[in-house]
């Protein structure tokens, strides 16, 4: 006769071992700062909702928008009542950094994701974030982007991934830079650096590079995770050459503010400058062809 008590004891041992091998996955919030983003807000939220592993919170922080950004979020809340869409308003200061900070401070999950309003997350983004943070030594993570309004998107994704891995090698893995359109950090890491992160009231720096450097000051590990992919718009290419140059030189101003003098870290500036005109031309052709196709389809 089988001894039931022995069987139950054996089963309990297996259950304990399984729990040890498979720890609970961290909860994930997605924070989206937004200012006058009515043209992209819906597609951003749709991608955040339809995830293989649902986010615990999807927080949109409206920063005094004068368009229909807030109304679109409210409509999405009605359309998807089962989804944890939260609309917050940040009316104390105009700007990305105070809006980002307000959202990160308001999020309640263990891991705080941060994307832009024109980001379109891949369907397994939350799942990949959880995998990246399964290593307790990882305090922040970032991944590549695919430009969804450019031709040859998959090629662009591979090129973006190669560029970011090159940046790691050039920095000799001393600095691992986050990318604001596709990043996440532990709540504990954010709480460590949030009072030190630069407010950049003159709007001269890259806020994501600034966060990365503050994390480095505390030896908080940033992990590059190639499977953590987000789509984003290439609308930056619509800037004038002068405005685009100011955007690119934000790298230099951020390094100077932190007294970082590694010449190799100027590599992204060289890359961004070199691709501006050919990429701008390619985007213009792509936009024109897309418009013609849409008109033909409507005839």
WOUR-V103169 format. One line per field, one symbol per residue. psi: psi as a letter, one per 30 degrees, with the letter a starting at -180 (. if undefined). burial: + if it has 9 or more other ideal C-beta (glycine too) atoms within 8 Angstrom, else -. Layout:
BEGIN
psi=???
burial=???
END
This chain:
BEGIN
psi=kkjeeeeeeeeeeeeeeeeeeilkkklkkkkjkkjhhfffeeeeeeeeeikejklfkjjkjkihkgageeeeeeeeeeeiffkhkkklkjgekkleeeeeeeeeffkflekjlkllfgkjklfgeeeeeeeegfjffkflllallkjfhllheeeeeeeeeeeeeeeeeeghgekjkljffilllkeeeefefeffkkfhffhfljfeeeeeeeeefghkkkkkjffikkllkgfffflleeeeeeeefeeeeeeefghkgjefffeeeeeeeffeeeeeeeeeeeeeeeeeeeeeff.
burial=------+------------------+-++++++++-++-++--++-+++-+-+-+++++++++++---++-+++-++--+--+-+-++-+----++++++++++-++-+-++++++++++++-++++++++++----+++++++++++++--+--++--++-++++++-++---+++++++++++++-++--++--+--+----++++++++++++-+-+++++++-+++++++--+------++-+++++++++-+--+-+--+++++-+++--+--++-++-+++------------
END
